[in-house]
Amino acid sequence: MIYNLFEIERISTTIGFPCTVQVSDQRALVVLREQVTLCFQNSDHEGDCFVAFLGTPWHTHDALIFSGQEGRYVDVQPYELLPLLAEGRVLVKEEWQDGQIVDRSLIHADYNDELKYIDSGEELRIYRAVLGSR
């Protein structure tokens, strides 16, 4: 899916998340919290476009699939993501190991099983995005 970066910017700023479109890099950068930026990145190949956090390895292509207990799941399309973040239905999850962030991803408030997968010495930080953050 090729993202309409200006539509992402419109949705983002309407909700209250600062957003910058970088036309030359084919991406929209949405600030969810200080030092937490979600990137919608286009590619020359439609199947290679993705959503990712800057500075961490997590990313996804097309719809985000959040799964929970008992096989329940929900699909979230990229254009639905920002309103769900603003509502607190989708949250930011950070994984820390030995005092260092090792990954950042998104989880759904109702469809998650993240607590099953904590390793020894690992810390999870889960929080809502902050509207109007810089």
C-alpha positions, 0 to 999 in steps of 0.5 A, spaced: 500 500 500 502 506 498 501 511 503 498 518 501 503 522 506 499 528 505 492 525 508 496 522 514 499 529 515 491 531 515 489 526 520 495 527 524 494 535 525 487 534 525 487 530 531 493 534 534 499 530 533 505 534 530 507 531 523 512 533 518 512 530 510 518 529 507 517 529 500 524 527 498 524 521 503 517 519 501 515 519 508 511 522 514 513 523 521 508 523 526 511 525 533 507 521 538 511 523 544 518 527 545 523 522 542 518 517 539 516 518 532 512 514 528 514 514 520 510 512 514 515 510 509 513 509 502 517 505 497 518 504 489 515 498 490 508 498 493 509 492 498 515 495 501 512 501 504 511 500 512 510 503 518 515 504 523 518 507 529 525 511 528 531 508 532 528 501 533 527 495 529 520 494 529 516 495 523 510 493 519 507 492 512 499 494 510 494 492 516 497 492 523 494 485 526 493 485 533 492 478 537 490 477 544 487 471 548 483 465 545 485 467 538 481 474 538 484 479 533 483 485 530 486 488 523 487 496 523 488 499 517 494 505 517 489 510 516 485 508 522 491 508 526 492 515 528 485 516 531 486 509 535 492 512 538 489 518 540 483 515 543 488 510 547 485 504 544 492 503 541 498 504 545 506 504 545 510 499 548 517 499 549 522 493 551 528 495 555 534 490 557 539 492 562 537 499 562 537 500 554 531 500 549 531 495 545 525 495 541 518 499 540 512 497 537 504 498 538 499 494 542 492 494 542 489 495 549 483 490 548 487 485 543 494 483 546 498 478 550 504 481 551 505 479 558 506 472 556 513 474 553 517 477 558 524 475 558 528 475 564 531 482 565 526 485 560 522 491 562 516 493 558 513 500 558 506 501 555 503 508 555 499 512 551 501 517 545 501 525 548 497 529 543 500 536 541 507 533 543 514 536 540 
